[in-house]
Amino acid sequence: MITSTSNPSVKWVQSLNKKAKTRREEKLFNIEGTRLFSETPKELIQEIFVSENVENTLKEELSGDNYQVVSANVLEAMCDTKTPQGILCVVRQPKYELSDILQQENPLLLVLEDLQDPGNLGTIMRTAEGAGVTGIILTKGCVDMYNPKVVRATMGAIFRMPFVYLEKEEEFERLFSILREKNITTYGAALQESKDYDLYSYVEGTAFCIGNEGNGLSDKALNLCEKYVKIPMCGQLESLNAAVAAAILDYEAFRQRRNKKP
């Protein structure tokens, strides 16, 4: 049993929690709690750490798995949450290519530019799965998908929703060319020169482009989009939370596509 926070395994797990660079280099990340443990494909799990307090409680869930037992205070030091649920796993990152996301007929996509809030990204991932989104494409400036707060907010969707990061700036422009070639219409979420979101049809290939929480889409992104959508609002609001806006757009597309089916 691991009883010291100075143990190399403990330091390794802490580094994966705190440093996106370590996660990128090792292609690993951490998940916490029994819910995410049950959602994680077994082939992706590399290490399992279980608190001595809950080892017996989790015997059934851990059947057939190799795991290390740690003291309660050590697991607390390893976890990103303030109230750990007794289990932490080091997991290999799922790997997707842009081609994986674009291969489906009439895909429904999200293109996210420079989103910074972990909770927003995790919520977008979760609601996208519920609305039947095909995949998510992110600029390099977006928060790391494997940030512990993002991972928790996805509620397991991180293992089911394909996503890719565009690592180079020139890939962003190339993306819009590829989408046009595949007859996927791009809709930029913007206030200027836009129509209400429910005035368009999204039953064909669709990509909703959502910008940074504070600044919205950049001028470059807006110039690349084919059409612009806005969500009408009462009161004096200028914009909605990025995750809320993405959910409204996703579910309008979902509604249209579901109603089109015989």
C-alpha positions in Angstrom: 0.0 0.0 0.0 1.2 3.5 -0.8 1.3 5.6 2.3 3.5 8.5 1.4 2.8 11.5 -0.8 6.4 11.5 -1.8 6.0 8.2 -3.7 6.9 8.6 -7.4 3.6 7.3 -8.5 1.8 10.0 -6.5 4.1 12.7 -8.0 3.4 11.4 -11.5 -0.4 11.5 -11.0 -0.2 15.0 -9.6 1.8 16.1 -12.6 -0.8 14.7 -15.0 -3.4 16.7 -13.1 -1.6 20.0 -13.1 0.4 20.1 -16.4 -1.1 20.0 -19.9 2.4 19.6 -21.2 2.9 16.4 -19.3 -0.5 15.1 -20.5 0.4 15.9 -24.1 3.8 14.3 -23.9 2.7 11.1 -22.2 -0.7 11.0 -24.0 -2.3 10.2 -20.6 -4.8 11.8 -18.2 -6.6 11.1 -15.0 -10.2 10.2 -14.2 -11.7 10.1 -10.8 -14.7 8.4 -9.2 -16.7 5.3 -9.8 -19.0 6.8 -12.4 -16.2 7.8 -14.8 -14.4 4.5 -14.0 -17.4 2.6 -15.2 -17.6 4.8 -18.4 -14.0 4.3 -19.3 -13.2 1.7 -21.9 -11.1 -1.0 -20.1 -8.4 -1.0 -22.9 -7.6 2.7 -22.2 -6.9 2.2 -18.4 -3.2 2.1 -17.6 -3.1 2.4 -13.8 -5.8 2.2 -11.0 -5.4 3.6 -7.5 -7.9 2.8 -4.9 -8.3 4.2 -1.4 -7.9 1.6 1.4 -11.3 3.0 2.8 -13.3 1.8 -0.2 -11.3 -1.1 -1.6 -13.8 -3.7 -0.2 -16.8 -1.6 -1.4 -15.4 -1.6 -5.0 -14.5 -5.3 -5.1 -17.1 -6.1 -7.7 -16.3 -3.1 -9.9 -12.5 -4.0 -9.7 -13.0 -7.7 -10.4 -10.2 -8.8 -12.7 -8.3 -5.5 -12.6 -4.9 -4.9 -11.2 -4.8 -1.9 -8.9 -2.7 -0.3 -6.2 -4.1 0.5 -2.8 -3.3 3.9 -1.3 -4.1 5.5 2.1 -7.0 7.9 2.2 -4.7 11.0 2.7 -2.5 9.9 -0.3 -5.5 9.5 -2.6 -6.7 12.9 -1.5 -3.4 14.4 -2.5 -3.5 12.6 -5.9 -7.0 13.8 -6.8 -8.1 17.2 -8.2 -11.4 17.1 -6.4 -11.8 18.2 -2.8 -13.8 15.1 -1.8 -12.4 12.1 -3.7 -14.7 9.1 -4.3 -12.1 6.5 -3.6 -10.7 5.7 -7.0 -8.4 7.3 -9.5 -7.3 5.9 -12.9 -4.5 7.0 -15.3 -6.0 6.6 -18.7 -4.6 6.6 -22.3 -6.0 9.5 -24.4 -8.4 8.5 -27.2 -7.0 9.2 -30.6 -9.1 10.6 -33.5 -8.4 12.0 -36.9 -10.3 14.7 -38.8 -11.3 12.0 -41.3 -13.0 10.1 -38.5 -15.3 13.0 -37.8 -16.0 13.8 -41.5 -16.7 10.4 -42.8 -20.4 10.3 -41.8 -23.0 11.5 -44.3 -24.4 14.9 -43.5 -22.4 15.4 -40.3 -23.3 17.8 -37.5 -20.1 19.4 -36.2 -19.0 22.0 -33.7 -15.9 24.2 -34.4 -14.7 25.8 -31.2 -12.3 28.8 -31.4 -10.2 29.6 -28.3 -12.7 28.5 -25.6 -11.0 28.9 -22.2 -13.5 27.8 -19.6 -13.1 24.1 -18.6 -16.7 23.8 -17.5 -17.9 25.3 -20.8 -15.9 22.8 -22.8 -17.0 19.8 -20.7 -20.6 20.8 -20.9 -20.4 21.4 -24.7 -19.0 17.9 -25.0 -21.7 16.3 -22.9 -24.7 18.1 -24.6 -23.2 17.5 -28.0 -23.4 13.8 -27.4 -27.0 14.1 -26.4 -27.9 16.1 -29.5 -26.2 13.7 -31.9 -23.3 15.8 -32.9 -20.8 13.9 -35.1 -17.6 15.5 -33.7 -15.9 18.5 -32.3 -13.0 20.4 -33.8 -11.0 22.8 -31.6 -8.3 25.4 -32.2 -5.0 25.1 -30.4 -6.0 28.0 -28.2 -8.9 26.1 -26.6 -8.5 24.7 -23.1 -7.1 21.2 -22.9 -9.8 18.6 -23.2 -7.9 16.5 -20.6 -7.9 19.2 -18.0 -9.4 17.4 -14.9 -12.3 19.9 -14.7 -13.2 19.4 -18.4 -13.0 15.6 -18.0 -15.5 15.7 -15.0 -17.9 18.0 -16.8 -18.1 15.7 -19.8 -19.6 12.9 -17.6 -18.0 10.2 -19.8 -18.8 11.8 -23.2 -15.0 12.3 -23.6 -14.8 8.6 -24.4 -17.7 8.7 -27.0 -17.5 12.0 -28.7 -14.8 12.3 -31.4 -12.7 15.4 -31.3 -9.6 16.8 -32.8 -7.4 19.9 -32.2 -6.0 21.9 -35.0 -2.3 22.3 -33.9 -1.3 24.8 -36.6 -2.8 28.1 -37.5 -2.9 27.3 -41.2 -5.0 24.2 -40.5 -7.9 26.5 -39.5 -8.3 27.9 -42.9 -7.7 24.5 -44.5 -10.5 23.2 -42.4 -13.1 25.5 -43.9 -11.9 24.6 -47.4 -12.4 20.9 -46.5 -15.9 21.6 -45.1 -16.9 23.5 -48.3 -15.6 20.6 -50.5 -17.8 18.2 -48.5 -20.8 20.5 -48.8 -20.9 21.1 -45.0 -22.3 24.6 -44.4 -20.5 26.6 -41.7 -22.6 28.8 -39.4 -20.8 31.4 -37.3 -22.5 32.4 -34.0 -22.4 36.2 -34.2 -24.7 39.2 -33.7 -23.8 41.2 -36.8 -25.4 40.4 -40.2 -26.9 37.2 -38.8 -30.3 35.6 -38.9 -32.2 33.9 -36.0 -30.9 30.4 -35.6 -34.3 28.8 -36.3 -34.6 30.3 -39.8 -32.0 27.9 -41.3 -32.2 24.3 -42.2 -29.6 22.0 -40.6 -30.6 18.7 -42.0 -27.7 18.6 -44.4 -24.0 18.8 -43.4 -23.7 21.5 -40.8 -20.9 23.0 -38.7 -21.7 25.5 -35.9 -18.7 27.8 -35.1 -18.6 29.0 -31.5 -16.0 31.6 -30.3 -14.2 32.6 -27.2 -16.4 33.3 -24.2 -15.3 37.0 -23.9 -14.6 38.0 -27.5 -16.7 35.6 -29.6 -15.4 34.5 -33.0 -12.4 36.3 -34.4 -12.7 38.3 -37.6 -10.7 35.6 -39.3 -13.2 32.9 -38.3 -16.2 35.1 -39.2 -14.7 35.7 -42.7 -14.4 32.0 -43.2 -17.9 31.2 -42.2 -20.6 31.0 -44.9 -23.6 32.1 -42.8 -24.2 33.7 -39.4 -26.7 32.8 -36.7 -27.9 34.5 -33.6 -30.1 33.5 -30.7 -32.8 36.1 -30.0 -32.9 37.3 -26.4 -35.1 39.4 -24.2 -33.8 42.0 -21.7 -30.4 43.7 -22.1 -28.3 40.6 -22.7 -25.8 40.7 -25.5 -24.8 37.1 -25.5 -25.3 33.7 -23.9 -22.8 31.4 -22.2 -20.9 29.5 -24.9 -22.1 26.1 -23.7 -25.7 27.3 -23.6 -25.5 28.8 -27.1 -23.9 25.6 -28.4 -26.6 23.5 -26.8 -29.4 25.6 -28.3 -27.9 25.3 -31.8 -27.2 21.6 -31.4 -30.7 20.7 -30.3 -32.3 22.8 -33.1 -30.4 20.7 -35.6 -31.3 17.6 -33.7 -35.0 18.6 -33.7 -35.0 19.2 -37.5 -33.1 16.0 -38.3 -35.4 13.9 -36.1 -38.5 15.4 -37.6 -37.2 14.7 -41.1 -37.1 11.0 -40.4 -40.1 8.9 -41.5 
